């Protein structure tokens, strides 16, 4: 089974506040396949943004490779959010009502792939995804200033 690694990060300025997602999709030998970022919206928390980044990453991967290829992939989602990783691995309960539907969305997306696992990594190993989050927020800010 071919392995793909997705580095994800989400962040909100102000918590809650404007939020963005950053995703780095890498092949089996850690070669970069795709970098992407997305502005997620206003008045979101960091935890919501972290979940939305995973959703964004899994959907982007499925779009890039197609439904059939996705079914044969082993996907490792790497995040610097211990809370997210432990919730998605069933170690922590999801008590926040705003996170529960996002958890279900990620849970259901897992079935589009051969295997999905969630791994918490140190922030230093997630710098590119973090940079992409900030890029999405900076772009949003610059667009607002022009209006």
ROSE-775876 format. One record per residue: residue in three letters; x, y, z of N, C-alpha, C, O in turn. Coordinates in Angstrom, 3 decimals, always signed. Last residue first. Example, Ala and Ser with C-alpha at 12.3 -4.5 7.8 and 13.67 -1.06 7.14 Angstrom:
+-----+----------+----------+----------+----------+----------+----------+----------+----------+----------+----------+----------+----------+
|   r |   n.east |  n.north |     n.up |  ca.east | ca.north |    ca.up |   c.east |  c.north |     c.up |   o.east |  o.north |     o.up |
+-----+----------+----------+----------+----------+----------+----------+----------+----------+----------+----------+----------+----------+
| SER |  +12.850 |   -2.250 |   +7.080 |  +13.670 |   -1.060 |   +7.140 |  +12.900 |   +0.030 |   +7.870 |  +13.409 |   +1.138 |   +8.039 |
| ALA |  +13.190 |   -5.690 |   +7.800 |  +12.300 |   -4.500 |   +7.800 |  +13.200 |   -3.300 |   +7.800 |  +14.236 |   -3.319 |   +8.465 |
+-----+----------+----------+----------+----------+----------+----------+----------+----------+----------+----------+----------+----------+
//
This chain:
+-----+----------+----------+----------+----------+----------+----------+----------+----------+----------+----------+----------+----------+
|   r |   n.east |  n.north |     n.up |  ca.east | ca.north |    ca.up |   c.east |  c.north |     c.up |   o.east |  o.north |     o.up |
+-----+----------+----------+----------+----------+----------+----------+----------+----------+----------+----------+----------+----------+
| UNK |   -9.997 |  +46.953 |   -0.025 |  -11.411 |  +47.298 |   -0.212 |  -11.782 |  +48.596 |   +0.483 |  -12.935 |  +49.023 |   +0.421 |
| UNK |   -7.433 |  +46.420 |   +0.803 |   -7.624 |  +47.021 |   -0.507 |   -9.041 |  +47.513 |   -0.723 |   -9.261 |  +48.413 |   -1.534 |
| UNK |   -7.704 |  +45.096 |   +3.209 |   -7.167 |  +46.455 |   +3.224 |   -7.387 |  +47.166 |   +1.895 |   -7.514 |  +48.390 |   +1.864 |
| UNK |   -8.563 |  +42.567 |   +2.393 |   -9.477 |  +43.446 |   +3.127 |   -8.996 |  +44.884 |   +3.108 |   -9.808 |  +45.802 |   +2.999 |
| UNK |   -6.221 |  +41.616 |   +1.225 |   -7.414 |  +41.806 |   +0.389 |   -8.384 |  +42.748 |   +1.080 |   -8.963 |  +43.627 |   +0.442 |
| UNK |   -4.576 |  +41.404 |   +3.448 |   -4.204 |  +42.339 |   +2.388 |   -5.384 |  +42.610 |   +1.449 |   -5.523 |  +43.720 |   +0.935 |
| UNK |   -5.901 |  +39.409 |   +4.957 |   -5.739 |  +40.760 |   +5.499 |   -5.425 |  +41.773 |   +4.408 |   -5.949 |  +42.887 |   +4.433 |
| UNK |   -5.593 |  +37.225 |   +3.238 |   -6.940 |  +37.697 |   +3.579 |   -6.878 |  +39.121 |   +4.086 |   -7.697 |  +39.957 |   +3.703 |
| UNK |   -2.829 |  +36.956 |   +3.304 |   -3.506 |  +37.265 |   +2.035 |   -4.896 |  +37.818 |   +2.297 |   -5.324 |  +38.773 |   +1.648 |
| UNK |   -2.482 |  +36.261 |   +5.996 |   -1.899 |  +37.501 |   +5.481 |   -2.558 |  +37.921 |   +4.175 |   -2.818 |  +39.105 |   +3.961 |
| UNK |   -3.770 |  +33.775 |   +6.060 |   -4.289 |  +34.877 |   +6.879 |   -3.750 |  +36.222 |   +6.401 |   -4.477 |  +37.215 |   +6.400 |
| UNK |   -2.172 |  +32.274 |   +4.345 |   -3.606 |  +32.427 |   +4.054 |   -4.201 |  +33.592 |   +4.826 |   -5.046 |  +34.317 |   +4.302 |
| UNK |   +0.300 |  +32.466 |   +5.678 |   +0.163 |  +32.993 |   +4.325 |   -1.319 |  +33.231 |   +3.990 |   -1.673 |  +34.263 |   +3.421 |
| UNK |   -0.241 |  +31.048 |   +7.996 |   +0.001 |  +32.491 |   +8.083 |   -0.120 |  +33.166 |   +6.725 |   -0.587 |  +34.301 |   +6.628 |
| UNK |   -0.456 |  +28.475 |   +6.849 |   -1.570 |  +29.074 |   +7.614 |   -1.425 |  +30.580 |   +7.629 |   -2.367 |  +31.307 |   +7.314 |
| UNK |   +2.114 |  +28.166 |   +5.804 |   +0.976 |  +28.224 |   +4.886 |   -0.273 |  +28.794 |   +5.570 |   -1.054 |  +29.511 |   +4.945 |
| UNK |   +3.591 |  +27.945 |   +8.133 |   +3.842 |  +29.073 |   +7.227 |   +2.666 |  +29.262 |   +6.271 |   +2.275 |  +30.390 |   +5.971 |
| UNK |   +2.595 |  +25.505 |   +9.067 |   +2.352 |  +26.731 |   +9.833 |   +2.553 |  +27.967 |   +8.953 |   +1.775 |  +28.918 |   +9.024 |
| UNK |   +3.666 |  +23.815 |   +7.137 |   +2.205 |  +23.917 |   +7.252 |   +1.828 |  +25.182 |   +8.024 |   +0.857 |  +25.855 |   +7.678 |
| UNK |   +6.397 |  +24.243 |   +7.761 |   +5.872 |  +24.589 |   +6.439 |   +4.348 |  +24.718 |   +6.467 |   +3.801 |  +25.647 |   +5.873 |
| UNK |   +6.742 |  +23.303 |  +10.424 |   +6.929 |  +24.725 |  +10.088 |   +6.324 |  +25.119 |   +8.748 |   +5.791 |  +26.221 |   +8.613 |
| UNK |   +6.680 |  +20.974 |  +11.805 |   +5.471 |  +21.350 |  +11.078 |   +5.538 |  +22.805 |  +10.601 |   +4.509 |  +23.450 |  +10.402 |
| UNK |   +8.716 |  +20.481 |  +13.456 |   +8.629 |  +19.610 |  +12.278 |   +7.400 |  +19.933 |  +11.425 |   +7.119 |  +19.245 |  +10.443 |
| UNK |   +8.299 |  +22.184 |  +15.548 |   +9.463 |  +22.440 |  +14.693 |   +9.413 |  +21.605 |  +13.411 |  +10.001 |  +21.982 |  +12.399 |
| UNK |   +6.162 |  +21.013 |  +16.937 |   +5.934 |  +22.196 |  +16.091 |   +7.066 |  +22.440 |  +15.113 |   +6.832 |  +22.855 |  +13.978 |
| UNK |   +6.250 |  +17.402 |  +16.811 |   +6.653 |  +18.688 |  +17.398 |   +6.430 |  +19.836 |  +16.404 |   +6.502 |  +19.645 |  +15.190 |
| UNK |   +3.211 |  +15.583 |  +16.017 |   +4.642 |  +15.850 |  +15.833 |   +4.985 |  +17.174 |  +16.518 |   +4.094 |  +17.983 |  +16.776 |
| UNK |   +0.884 |  +13.013 |  +16.221 |   +1.277 |  +14.323 |  +16.743 |   +2.796 |  +14.455 |  +16.617 |   +3.556 |  +13.584 |  +17.039 |
| UNK |   -0.884 |  +11.407 |  +13.681 |   +0.335 |  +11.430 |  +14.479 |   +0.613 |  +12.857 |  +14.927 |   +0.583 |  +13.791 |  +14.125 |
| UNK |   -3.293 |   +9.202 |  +12.523 |   -3.036 |  +10.566 |  +12.965 |   -1.880 |  +10.553 |  +13.951 |   -1.883 |   +9.801 |  +14.925 |
| UNK |   -3.967 |   +7.290 |   +9.567 |   -3.554 |   +7.388 |  +10.972 |   -3.150 |   +8.822 |  +11.265 |   -2.722 |   +9.560 |  +10.377 |
| UNK |   -5.903 |   +5.414 |   +7.379 |   -5.535 |   +6.765 |   +7.818 |   -5.118 |   +6.693 |   +9.277 |   -5.815 |   +6.117 |  +10.113 |
| UNK |   -6.138 |   +3.428 |   +4.488 |   -5.827 |   +3.482 |   +5.918 |   -5.455 |   +4.923 |   +6.236 |   -4.769 |   +5.578 |   +5.451 |
| UNK |   -7.430 |   +3.899 |   +2.019 |   -7.138 |   +2.551 |   +2.495 |   -6.947 |   +2.514 |   +4.000 |   -7.522 |   +1.675 |   +4.695 |
| UNK |  -10.104 |   +6.367 |   +2.055 |   -8.708 |   +5.956 |   +1.911 |   -8.531 |   +4.544 |   +2.450 |   -9.349 |   +4.049 |   +3.224 |
| UNK |  -12.608 |   +7.073 |   +2.729 |  -12.242 |   +7.289 |   +1.327 |  -10.830 |   +6.788 |   +1.022 |  -10.407 |   +6.785 |   -0.134 |
| UNK |  -12.881 |   +6.897 |   +5.429 |  -13.338 |   +5.749 |   +4.650 |  -13.054 |   +5.889 |   +3.155 |  -13.237 |   +4.936 |   +2.397 |
| UNK |  -12.172 |   +9.374 |   +6.421 |  -11.225 |   +8.262 |   +6.559 |  -11.592 |   +7.083 |   +5.668 |  -10.715 |   +6.353 |   +5.205 |
| UNK |  -14.421 |  +10.952 |   +6.291 |  -13.435 |  +11.065 |   +5.207 |  -12.421 |   +9.919 |   +5.247 |  -11.875 |   +9.540 |   +4.211 |
| UNK |  -15.613 |  +10.371 |   +8.769 |  -16.219 |   +9.862 |   +7.532 |  -15.263 |   +9.926 |   +6.348 |  -15.289 |   +9.046 |   +5.488 |
| UNK |  -13.844 |  +11.745 |  +10.490 |  -14.094 |  +10.307 |  +10.671 |  -14.647 |   +9.696 |   +9.386 |  -14.203 |   +8.629 |   +8.961 |
| UNK |  -14.174 |  +14.373 |   +9.629 |  -12.876 |  +13.705 |   +9.462 |  -13.069 |  +12.187 |   +9.531 |  -12.515 |  +11.446 |   +8.720 |
| UNK |  -16.863 |  +14.688 |  +10.417 |  -16.472 |  +14.883 |   +9.023 |  -15.135 |  +14.200 |   +8.736 |  -14.985 |  +13.526 |   +7.717 |
| UNK |  -16.723 |  +14.278 |  +13.170 |  -17.495 |  +13.350 |  +12.337 |  -17.130 |  +13.470 |  +10.866 |  -17.091 |  +12.470 |  +10.148 |
| UNK |  -15.201 |  +16.547 |  +13.872 |  -14.688 |  +15.203 |  +14.146 |  -15.396 |  +14.183 |  +13.247 |  -14.750 |  +13.331 |  +12.638 |
| UNK |  -17.055 |  +18.492 |  +13.207 |  -15.790 |  +18.438 |  +12.467 |  -15.127 |  +17.073 |  +12.657 |  -14.561 |  +16.514 |  +11.718 |
| UNK |  -19.076 |  +18.072 |  +15.101 |  -19.369 |  +17.838 |  +13.682 |  -18.105 |  +17.772 |  +12.817 |  -18.086 |  +17.072 |  +11.805 |
| UNK |  -17.460 |  +18.580 |  +17.549 |  -18.094 |  +17.291 |  +17.267 |  -18.447 |  +17.088 |  +15.787 |  -18.149 |  +16.023 |  +15.248 |
| UNK |  -16.698 |  +21.219 |  +17.875 |  -15.718 |  +20.280 |  +17.325 |  -16.379 |  +18.969 |  +16.894 |  -15.902 |  +18.316 |  +15.966 |
| UNK |  -18.768 |  +22.474 |  +19.102 |  -18.356 |  +22.985 |  +17.791 |  -17.376 |  +22.041 |  +17.103 |  -17.244 |  +22.065 |  +15.879 |
| UNK |  -18.954 |  +21.192 |  +21.572 |  -20.055 |  +21.000 |  +20.599 |  -19.680 |  +21.497 |  +19.201 |  -20.215 |  +20.998 |  +18.211 |
| UNK |  -16.394 |  +19.574 |  +23.161 |  -16.757 |  +20.851 |  +22.544 |  -17.776 |  +20.608 |  +21.426 |  -17.490 |  +19.905 |  +20.457 |
| UNK |  -15.668 |  +16.998 |  +23.779 |  -16.706 |  +17.628 |  +24.583 |  -17.223 |  +18.919 |  +23.960 |  -18.364 |  +19.314 |  +24.203 |
| UNK |  -14.518 |  +14.099 |  +22.830 |  -14.783 |  +15.398 |  +22.202 |  -15.961 |  +16.017 |  +22.933 |  -17.109 |  +15.616 |  +22.737 |
| UNK |  -12.014 |  +12.307 |  +24.692 |  -13.400 |  +12.552 |  +24.299 |  -13.496 |  +13.929 |  +23.647 |  -12.663 |  +14.805 |  +23.883 |
| UNK |   -8.972 |  +10.798 |  +23.608 |   -9.676 |  +11.860 |  +24.325 |  -11.099 |  +11.942 |  +23.811 |  -11.361 |  +11.680 |  +22.637 |
| UNK |   -8.322 |   +8.635 |  +22.025 |   -7.755 |   +8.704 |  +23.372 |   -8.427 |   +9.763 |  +24.243 |   -8.451 |   +9.642 |  +25.468 |
| UNK |   -9.022 |   +8.381 |  +19.349 |   -9.920 |   +7.827 |  +20.358 |   -9.394 |   +7.858 |  +21.775 |   -9.943 |   +7.190 |  +22.651 |
| UNK |   -7.597 |   +9.696 |  +17.468 |   -7.141 |   +8.339 |  +17.775 |   -7.970 |   +7.692 |  +18.886 |   -7.663 |   +6.582 |  +19.320 |
| UNK |   -8.754 |  +12.184 |  +17.550 |   -8.963 |  +11.379 |  +16.350 |   -8.490 |   +9.933 |  +16.528 |   -8.943 |   +9.043 |  +15.808 |
| UNK |   -7.796 |  +13.051 |  +20.063 |   -9.231 |  +12.888 |  +19.832 |   -9.481 |  +11.968 |  +18.637 |  -10.324 |  +11.074 |  +18.707 |
| UNK |   -5.046 |  +13.110 |  +19.587 |   -5.578 |  +12.198 |  +20.611 |   -7.079 |  +12.009 |  +20.471 |   -7.589 |  +10.920 |  +20.733 |
| UNK |   -4.884 |  +15.059 |  +17.555 |   -4.385 |  +13.697 |  +17.329 |   -4.987 |  +12.719 |  +18.335 |   -5.392 |  +11.618 |  +17.964 |
| UNK |   -6.008 |  +17.324 |  +18.892 |   -6.597 |  +16.774 |  +17.668 |   -6.174 |  +15.323 |  +17.466 |   -7.016 |  +14.456 |  +17.232 |
| UNK |   -4.168 |  +17.653 |  +21.045 |   -5.595 |  +17.459 |  +21.278 |   -6.251 |  +16.783 |  +20.073 |   -6.963 |  +15.790 |  +20.222 |
| UNK |   -1.756 |  +18.165 |  +19.758 |   -1.889 |  +16.937 |  +20.542 |   -3.370 |  +16.622 |  +20.770 |   -3.779 |  +15.463 |  +20.699 |
| UNK |   -0.997 |  +19.468 |  +16.821 |   -2.057 |  +19.572 |  +17.823 |   -2.235 |  +18.228 |  +18.530 |   -2.791 |  +17.283 |  +17.970 |
| UNK |   +0.651 |  +19.220 |  +14.725 |   +1.298 |  +19.594 |  +15.988 |   +0.263 |  +19.804 |  +17.094 |   +0.605 |  +20.266 |  +18.182 |
| UNK |   +0.246 |  +16.329 |  +12.627 |   -0.237 |  +17.588 |  +13.171 |   +0.554 |  +17.927 |  +14.423 |   +1.068 |  +17.039 |  +15.102 |
| UNK |   -0.042 |  +14.238 |   +9.871 |   +0.842 |  +14.733 |  +10.933 |   +0.389 |  +16.127 |  +11.332 |   +0.177 |  +16.994 |  +10.484 |
| UNK |   -1.537 |  +11.441 |   +8.689 |   -1.790 |  +12.866 |   +8.914 |   -0.945 |  +13.286 |  +10.111 |   -1.103 |  +12.766 |  +11.215 |
| UNK |   -0.845 |   +9.130 |   +6.383 |   -0.441 |   +9.522 |   +7.728 |   -0.622 |  +11.030 |   +7.836 |   +0.059 |  +11.798 |   +7.156 |
| UNK |   -2.533 |   +6.765 |   +4.496 |   -2.322 |   +8.183 |   +4.736 |   -1.936 |   +8.401 |   +6.191 |   -2.606 |   +7.925 |   +7.107 |
| UNK |   -2.250 |   +4.496 |   +2.096 |   -2.065 |   +4.593 |   +3.541 |   -1.686 |   +6.046 |   +3.800 |   -0.628 |   +6.500 |   +3.365 |
| UNK |   -4.496 |   +4.005 |   -0.675 |   -3.441 |   +4.742 |   +0.032 |   -3.447 |   +4.522 |   +1.541 |   -4.497 |   +4.383 |   +2.169 |
| UNK |   -6.534 |   +3.061 |   -2.208 |   -5.384 |   +2.170 |   -2.016 |   -4.252 |   +2.825 |   -1.228 |   -3.164 |   +2.260 |   -1.125 |
| UNK |   -8.397 |   +5.069 |   -2.449 |   -8.801 |   +3.836 |   -1.749 |   -7.618 |   +2.916 |   -1.444 |   -7.688 |   +2.090 |   -0.534 |
| UNK |   -7.130 |   +6.885 |   -4.136 |   -7.260 |   +7.196 |   -2.706 |   -7.571 |   +5.933 |   -1.904 |   -7.057 |   +5.757 |   -0.799 |
| UNK |   -7.554 |   +5.777 |   -6.648 |   -6.196 |   +5.730 |   -6.080 |   -6.239 |   +5.977 |   -4.569 |   -5.488 |   +5.362 |   -3.812 |
| UNK |  -10.344 |   +6.382 |   -6.898 |   -9.839 |   +5.003 |   -6.957 |   -8.463 |   +4.868 |   -6.318 |   -8.230 |   +3.948 |   -5.534 |
| UNK |  -10.516 |   +9.240 |   -6.713 |  -11.228 |   +8.356 |   -5.782 |  -10.639 |   +6.952 |   -5.733 |  -10.455 |   +6.392 |   -4.652 |
| UNK |   -7.540 |  +11.226 |   -7.115 |   -8.733 |  +10.530 |   -7.578 |   -9.244 |   +9.517 |   -6.576 |   -8.513 |   +9.016 |   -5.722 |
| UNK |   -5.498 |  +12.903 |   -6.407 |   -5.161 |  +11.557 |   -6.842 |   -6.351 |  +10.771 |   -7.385 |   -6.167 |   +9.751 |   -8.049 |
| UNK |   -6.683 |  +15.423 |   -5.787 |   -5.442 |  +15.318 |   -6.556 |   -5.232 |  +13.944 |   -7.179 |   -4.836 |  +13.834 |   -8.339 |
| UNK |   -8.912 |  +14.749 |   -4.205 |   -9.099 |  +15.457 |   -5.478 |   -7.874 |  +15.299 |   -6.373 |   -8.005 |  +15.069 |   -7.575 |
| UNK |   -7.646 |  +13.589 |   -2.003 |   -8.588 |  +12.791 |   -2.793 |   -8.819 |  +13.421 |   -4.169 |   -8.909 |  +12.716 |   -5.174 |
| UNK |   -6.200 |  +15.842 |   -1.087 |   -5.511 |  +14.627 |   -1.521 |   -6.414 |  +13.780 |   -2.412 |   -5.982 |  +13.307 |   -3.464 |
| UNK |   -8.310 |  +17.555 |   -0.377 |   -7.363 |  +17.963 |   -1.420 |   -6.628 |  +16.737 |   -1.969 |   -6.454 |  +16.611 |   -3.181 |
| UNK |   -9.483 |  +16.113 |   +1.723 |  -10.255 |  +16.391 |   +0.503 |   -9.335 |  +16.763 |   -0.655 |   -9.557 |  +16.335 |   -1.788 |
| UNK |   -7.368 |  +16.139 |   +3.562 |   -7.883 |  +14.868 |   +3.060 |   -8.684 |  +15.067 |   +1.766 |   -8.568 |  +14.274 |   +0.831 |
| UNK |   -7.056 |  +18.966 |   +3.979 |   -5.970 |  +18.130 |   +3.477 |   -6.453 |  +16.815 |   +2.882 |   -5.998 |  +16.417 |   +1.810 |
| UNK |   -9.570 |  +19.750 |   +5.020 |   -9.049 |  +20.366 |   +3.796 |   -7.980 |  +19.474 |   +3.161 |   -7.993 |  +19.252 |   +1.951 |
| UNK |   -9.573 |  +18.233 |   +7.382 |  -10.626 |  +18.036 |   +6.368 |  -10.134 |  +18.546 |   +5.014 |  -10.263 |  +17.866 |   +3.996 |
| UNK |   -7.376 |  +19.428 |   +8.635 |   -7.346 |  +17.992 |   +8.320 |   -8.381 |  +17.678 |   +7.239 |   -8.094 |  +16.943 |   +6.294 |
| UNK |   -8.338 |  +22.038 |   +8.914 |   -7.133 |  +21.807 |   +8.120 |   -7.016 |  +20.328 |   +7.732 |   -6.600 |  +20.015 |   +6.617 |
| UNK |  -10.421 |  +21.682 |  +10.666 |  -10.751 |  +22.083 |   +9.301 |   -9.553 |  +21.888 |   +8.370 |   -9.723 |  +21.609 |   +7.183 |
| UNK |   -8.960 |  +21.128 |  +13.015 |   -9.823 |  +20.101 |  +12.407 |  -10.116 |  +20.424 |  +10.947 |  -10.067 |  +19.541 |  +10.090 |
| UNK |   -7.732 |  +23.649 |  +13.347 |   -6.924 |  +22.422 |  +13.244 |   -7.726 |  +21.303 |  +12.583 |   -7.224 |  +20.614 |  +11.694 |
| UNK |   -9.957 |  +25.342 |  +13.613 |   -9.062 |  +25.499 |  +12.462 |   -8.193 |  +24.252 |  +12.266 |   -7.948 |  +23.847 |  +11.130 |
| UNK |  -10.946 |  +24.485 |  +16.084 |  -11.766 |  +24.341 |  +14.882 |  -10.883 |  +24.403 |  +13.630 |  -11.049 |  +23.608 |  +12.705 |
| UNK |   -8.747 |  +25.254 |  +17.670 |   -9.115 |  +23.839 |  +17.559 |  -10.004 |  +23.584 |  +16.345 |   -9.836 |  +22.580 |  +15.652 |
| UNK |   -8.760 |  +28.049 |  +17.427 |   -7.609 |  +27.280 |  +16.938 |   -7.982 |  +25.815 |  +16.732 |   -7.585 |  +25.202 |  +15.741 |
| UNK |  -12.081 |  +29.108 |  +16.376 |  -11.034 |  +28.844 |  +17.371 |   -9.873 |  +28.101 |  +16.710 |   -9.989 |  +27.597 |  +15.593 |
| UNK |  -13.435 |  +31.803 |  +14.400 |  -13.172 |  +30.383 |  +14.627 |  -12.076 |  +30.240 |  +15.680 |  -11.248 |  +31.134 |  +15.855 |
| UNK |  -14.094 |  +34.328 |  +13.312 |  -14.679 |  +33.873 |  +14.574 |  -14.575 |  +32.359 |  +14.781 |  -15.507 |  +31.721 |  +15.273 |
| UNK |  -14.039 |  +33.795 |   +9.726 |  -13.876 |  +34.604 |  +10.933 |  -14.502 |  +33.898 |  +12.135 |  -15.326 |  +32.995 |  +11.988 |
| UNK |  -12.289 |  +31.462 |   +7.540 |  -13.405 |  +32.296 |   +7.986 |  -13.081 |  +33.037 |   +9.264 |  -11.985 |  +32.917 |   +9.812 |
| UNK |  -10.183 |  +30.181 |   +6.253 |  -11.322 |  +29.388 |   +6.712 |  -12.526 |  +30.220 |   +7.138 |  -13.658 |  +29.738 |   +7.101 |
| UNK |   -8.054 |  +30.292 |   +3.538 |   -8.668 |  +31.108 |   +4.576 |   -9.963 |  +30.406 |   +4.971 |  -10.765 |  +30.068 |   +4.100 |
| UNK |   -5.673 |  +27.804 |   +2.879 |   -7.032 |  +28.292 |   +2.691 |   -7.431 |  +29.168 |   +3.862 |   -7.183 |  +28.837 |   +5.022 |
| UNK |   -3.032 |  +26.312 |   +0.972 |   -3.533 |  +27.027 |   +2.138 |   -4.917 |  +27.540 |   +1.820 |   -5.293 |  +27.693 |   +0.658 |
| UNK |   -0.731 |  +23.757 |   -0.042 |   -1.961 |  +24.537 |   -0.202 |   -2.357 |  +25.185 |   +1.118 |   -2.064 |  +24.688 |   +2.205 |
| UNK |   +1.511 |  +21.937 |   -1.971 |   +1.379 |  +22.866 |   -0.847 |   +0.081 |  +23.627 |   -1.062 |   -0.176 |  +24.099 |   -2.170 |
| UNK |   +2.202 |  +18.627 |   -3.049 |   +1.369 |  +19.827 |   -3.129 |   +1.442 |  +20.612 |   -1.823 |   +1.437 |  +20.045 |   -0.731 |
| UNK |   +4.353 |  +16.890 |   -2.873 |   +3.417 |  +16.737 |   -3.986 |   +2.633 |  +18.033 |   -4.167 |   +2.420 |  +18.486 |   -5.292 |
| UNK |   +7.635 |  +16.601 |   -1.812 |   +6.431 |  +17.437 |   -1.790 |   +5.620 |  +17.215 |   -3.062 |   +6.132 |  +17.335 |   -4.175 |
| UNK |   +8.827 |  +13.517 |   -0.569 |   +8.886 |  +14.535 |   -1.617 |   +7.555 |  +15.288 |   -1.637 |   +6.488 |  +14.690 |   -1.498 |
| UNK |   +8.835 |  +11.449 |   +1.256 |   +8.738 |  +12.819 |   +1.785 |   +8.904 |  +13.897 |   +0.717 |   +9.100 |  +15.066 |   +1.048 |
| UNK |   +8.517 |   +9.135 |   -0.098 |   +9.885 |   +9.492 |   +0.293 |   +9.967 |  +10.933 |   +0.757 |  +11.018 |  +11.568 |   +0.671 |
| UNK |   +5.772 |   +9.049 |   -0.642 |   +6.365 |   +8.042 |   +0.235 |   +7.789 |   +8.367 |   +0.698 |   +8.213 |   +7.922 |   +1.764 |
| UNK |   +4.864 |  +12.607 |   -0.749 |   +4.859 |  +11.227 |   -1.203 |   +5.589 |  +10.316 |   -0.237 |   +5.982 |  +10.737 |   +0.851 |
| UNK |   +2.913 |  +15.077 |   +0.973 |   +4.199 |  +14.498 |   +0.570 |   +4.028 |  +13.034 |   +0.175 |   +3.165 |  +12.326 |   +0.695 |
| UNK |   +1.327 |  +18.120 |   +1.315 |   +1.119 |  +16.718 |   +0.952 |   +2.427 |  +16.183 |   +0.381 |   +2.984 |  +16.746 |   -0.561 |
| UNK |   +0.533 |  +20.419 |   +3.648 |   +1.667 |  +19.993 |   +2.839 |   +1.486 |  +18.500 |   +2.587 |   +1.488 |  +17.704 |   +3.526 |
| UNK |   -1.594 |  +23.049 |   +4.471 |   -1.455 |  +21.622 |   +4.210 |   -0.265 |  +21.392 |   +3.287 |   -0.088 |  +22.083 |   +2.283 |
| UNK |   -3.216 |  +25.294 |   +6.655 |   -2.066 |  +25.013 |   +5.811 |   -1.882 |  +23.515 |   +5.689 |   -1.997 |  +22.786 |   +6.675 |
| UNK |   -5.879 |  +27.569 |   +7.214 |   -5.363 |  +26.199 |   +7.208 |   -4.177 |  +26.111 |   +6.276 |   -4.136 |  +26.769 |   +5.236 |
| UNK |   -7.084 |  +30.200 |   +9.408 |   -6.569 |  +29.665 |   +8.162 |   -6.070 |  +28.246 |   +8.348 |   -5.864 |  +27.778 |   +9.468 |
| UNK |   -9.341 |  +32.679 |  +10.763 |   -8.606 |  +31.418 |  +10.814 |   -8.175 |  +30.964 |   +9.428 |   -8.801 |  +31.291 |   +8.419 |
| UNK |  -10.105 |  +35.384 |  +12.923 |   -9.915 |  +34.909 |  +11.554 |   -8.989 |  +33.685 |  +11.572 |   -7.992 |  +33.655 |  +12.294 |
| UNK |  -11.108 |  +34.025 |  +16.150 |  -10.783 |  +35.113 |  +15.235 |  -10.694 |  +34.585 |  +13.822 |  -11.148 |  +33.476 |  +13.538 |
| UNK |  -11.153 |  +33.150 |  +19.640 |  -11.528 |  +33.012 |  +18.243 |  -11.191 |  +34.260 |  +17.430 |  -11.020 |  +35.362 |  +17.951 |
| UNK |   -8.187 |  +33.878 |  +18.563 |   -8.761 |  +32.681 |  +19.190 |   -9.942 |  +32.950 |  +20.119 |   -9.734 |  +32.975 |  +21.332 |
| UNK |   -6.368 |  +35.569 |  +17.363 |   -7.300 |  +36.100 |  +18.342 |   -7.992 |  +35.012 |  +19.142 |   -8.345 |  +35.230 |  +20.301 |
| UNK |   -6.192 |  +33.806 |  +14.540 |   -5.606 |  +34.997 |  +15.162 |   -6.655 |  +35.619 |  +16.075 |   -7.683 |  +36.123 |  +15.622 |
| UNK |   -5.949 |  +30.365 |  +14.401 |   -6.861 |  +31.506 |  +14.453 |   -6.159 |  +32.655 |  +15.156 |   -5.600 |  +32.486 |  +16.240 |
| UNK |   -4.876 |  +27.614 |  +12.372 |   -4.670 |  +28.624 |  +13.389 |   -5.671 |  +29.751 |  +13.262 |   -6.172 |  +30.052 |  +12.178 |
| UNK |   -3.662 |  +24.403 |  +11.519 |   -4.729 |  +25.390 |  +11.496 |   -4.470 |  +26.389 |  +12.595 |   -3.907 |  +26.047 |  +13.635 |
| UNK |   -1.908 |  +22.096 |   +9.540 |   -1.913 |  +23.051 |  +10.640 |   -3.079 |  +24.002 |  +10.432 |   -3.426 |  +24.351 |   +9.304 |
| UNK |   -0.545 |  +18.964 |   +8.461 |   -1.639 |  +19.933 |   +8.557 |   -1.412 |  +20.875 |   +9.723 |   -0.818 |  +20.517 |  +10.740 |
| UNK |   +0.969 |  +16.902 |   +6.171 |   +1.238 |  +17.788 |   +7.305 |   +0.120 |  +18.819 |   +7.331 |   -0.135 |  +19.480 |   +6.325 |
| UNK |   +0.468 |  +13.748 |   +5.080 |   -0.125 |  +15.085 |   +5.014 |   +0.229 |  +15.808 |   +6.304 |   -0.158 |  +15.385 |   +7.393 |
| UNK |   +1.987 |  +11.255 |   +3.173 |   +1.998 |  +11.999 |   +4.434 |   +1.389 |  +13.376 |   +4.200 |   +1.743 |  +14.076 |   +3.251 |
| UNK |   +1.232 |   +8.107 |   +1.829 |   +1.266 |   +9.552 |   +1.629 |   +1.211 |  +10.198 |   +3.005 |   +0.483 |   +9.747 |   +3.889 |
| UNK |   +2.192 |   +4.930 |   +0.597 |   +2.008 |   +5.831 |   +1.738 |   +2.122 |   +7.289 |   +1.300 |   +2.991 |   +7.651 |   +0.507 |
| UNK |   +0.689 |   +2.106 |   -0.977 |   +1.485 |   +3.330 |   -1.078 |   +1.151 |   +4.271 |   +0.073 |   -0.005 |   +4.399 |   +0.475 |
| UNK |   +0.844 |   -1.177 |   +0.000 |   +0.000 |   +0.000 |   +0.000 |   +0.892 |   +1.244 |   +0.000 |   +1.744 |   +1.408 |   +0.874 |
+-----+----------+----------+----------+----------+----------+----------+----------+----------+----------+----------+----------+----------+
//
